[in-house]
Amino acid sequence: MEFINKNDIKELANPGVVSRQLLNSENSTSKRVTITEVHLEAGV
């Protein structure tokens, strides 16, 4: 199992939307997988 440091997670934001790239080729040994968590405000 691979552990990703919180400081290595990129956070992207637009009005009403926040996304975090939890796993990507820059912070992981996996080069073909990206996992993104997305939070939307109600009504967006």
N, CA, C and O of each residue as an XYZ file, in Angstrom:
176
protein
N       0.840     -1.168      0.000
C       0.000      0.000      0.000
C       0.891      1.238      0.000
O       1.906      1.291      0.694
N       0.503      2.203     -0.769
C       1.246      3.451     -0.888
C       0.535      4.540     -0.074
O      -0.687      4.667     -0.146
N       1.283      5.314      0.687
C       0.726      6.411      1.462
C       1.162      7.738      0.847
O       2.342      7.940      0.561
N       0.204      8.637      0.646
C       0.468      9.938      0.047
C       0.414     10.995      1.144
O      -0.562     11.067      1.890
N       1.448     11.805      1.243
C       1.514     12.880      2.228
C       0.476     13.956      1.892
O       0.300     14.308      0.725
N      -0.198     14.468      2.898
C      -1.217     15.505      2.692
C      -0.652     16.704      1.928
O      -1.369     17.311      1.132
N       0.597     17.051      2.148
C       1.219     18.194      1.470
C       1.435     17.948     -0.022
O       1.689     18.891     -0.771
N       1.338     16.696     -0.461
C       1.531     16.359     -1.864
C       0.221     16.315     -2.655
O       0.224     16.017     -3.849
N      -0.895     16.611     -1.988
C      -2.202     16.599     -2.650
C      -2.499     17.992     -3.178
O      -2.520     18.963     -2.421
N      -2.730     18.083     -4.488
C      -3.049     19.370     -5.105
C      -4.525     19.679     -4.913
O      -5.379     18.811     -5.093
N      -4.819     20.921     -4.545
C      -6.199     21.356     -4.408
C      -6.481     22.428     -5.446
O      -5.750     23.413     -5.547
N      -7.539     22.234     -6.214
C      -7.956     23.168     -7.247
C      -9.326     23.712     -6.863
O     -10.182     22.953     -6.408
N      -9.550     25.007     -7.037
C     -10.821     25.585     -6.629
C     -11.359     26.564     -7.654
O     -10.610     27.329     -8.261
N     -12.661     26.527     -7.836
C     -13.438     27.482     -8.616
C     -14.654     27.823     -7.753
O     -14.940     27.094     -6.803
N     -15.366     28.887     -8.044
C     -16.530     29.223     -7.222
C     -17.497     28.037     -7.088
O     -18.043     27.553     -8.080
N     -17.694     27.588     -5.865
C     -18.618     26.489     -5.594
C     -18.068     25.099     -5.795
O     -18.769     24.119     -5.545
N     -16.832     24.989     -6.241
C     -16.245     23.669     -6.526
C     -14.830     23.598     -5.955
O     -14.017     24.496     -6.175
N     -14.547     22.528     -5.224
C     -13.185     22.255     -4.756
C     -12.859     20.820     -5.147
O     -13.622     19.901     -4.851
N     -11.733     20.634     -5.806
C     -11.304     19.277     -6.143
C      -9.888     19.060     -5.638
O      -9.058     19.969     -5.633
N      -9.637     17.832     -5.215
C      -8.314     17.457     -4.712
C      -7.834     16.245     -5.496
O      -8.514     15.220     -5.550
N      -6.669     16.369     -6.099
C      -6.079     15.238     -6.811
C      -5.339     14.387     -5.783
O      -4.176     14.638     -5.466
N      -6.031     13.384     -5.275
C      -5.474     12.553     -4.208
C      -4.311     11.706     -4.694
O      -3.341     11.496     -3.966
N      -4.407     11.229     -5.906
C      -3.372     10.359     -6.457
C      -3.149     10.758     -7.904
O      -4.102     10.841     -8.679
N      -1.909     11.004     -8.273
C      -1.577     11.329     -9.662
C      -0.123     10.935     -9.916
O       0.573     10.471     -9.013
N       0.317     11.122    -11.129
C       1.669     10.674    -11.488
C       2.770     11.487    -10.812
O       3.927     11.066    -10.805
N       2.430     12.643    -10.245
C       3.439     13.462     -9.566
C       3.671     13.047     -8.113
O       4.745     13.304     -7.568
N       2.678     12.407     -7.471
C       2.846     12.046     -6.065
C       2.786     10.540     -5.819
O       2.720     10.096     -4.673
N       2.810      9.762     -6.893
C       2.661      8.322     -6.762
C       3.573      7.596     -7.752
O       4.013      8.167     -8.750
N       3.841      6.350     -7.456
C       4.599      5.527     -8.401
C       3.703      5.041     -9.534
O       4.197      4.585    -10.566
N       2.387      5.137     -9.347
C       1.443      4.767    -10.396
C       1.381      5.880    -11.436
O       1.036      7.015    -11.109
N       1.706      5.569    -12.663
C       1.768      6.582    -13.723
C       0.519      6.635    -14.588
O       0.392      7.516    -15.439
N      -0.416      5.692    -14.378
C      -1.580      5.611    -15.256
C      -2.902      5.817    -14.524
O      -3.965      5.608    -15.109
N      -2.857      6.219    -13.266
C      -4.080      6.363    -12.481
C      -4.125      7.737    -11.831
O      -3.125      8.214    -11.296
N      -5.291      8.370    -11.882
C      -5.535      9.610    -11.160
C      -6.826      9.433    -10.378
O      -7.828      8.979    -10.930
N      -6.811      9.786     -9.096
C      -8.017      9.757     -8.266
C      -8.253     11.172     -7.766
O      -7.382     11.776     -7.139
N      -9.440     11.695     -8.050
C      -9.785     13.060     -7.675
C     -11.043     13.060     -6.828
O     -12.023     12.391     -7.157
N     -11.013     13.811     -5.739
C     -12.161     14.007     -4.857
C     -12.746     15.377     -5.200
O     -12.014     16.365     -5.249
N     -14.057     15.444     -5.436
C     -14.691     16.703     -5.822
C     -15.827     17.027     -4.857
O     -16.658     16.172     -4.550
N     -15.853     18.280     -4.381
C     -16.919     18.776     -3.520
C     -17.630     19.925     -4.233
O     -16.992     20.878     -4.682
N     -18.959     19.825     -4.331
C     -19.764     20.860     -4.974
C     -20.688     21.487     -3.942
O     -21.284     20.782     -3.128
N     -20.808     22.801     -3.971
C     -21.783     23.477     -3.135
C     -23.165     23.261     -3.739
O     -23.302     23.094     -4.951
N     -24.175     23.265     -2.898
C     -25.547     23.095     -3.377
C     -25.890     24.167     -4.407
O     -25.584     25.344     -4.214
N     -26.521     23.758     -5.492
C     -26.941     24.684     -6.531
C     -25.907     24.990     -7.586
O     -26.184     25.748     -8.515
N     -24.715     24.418     -7.468
C     -23.672     24.693     -8.467
C     -23.864     23.780     -9.651
O     -23.095     23.842    -10.610
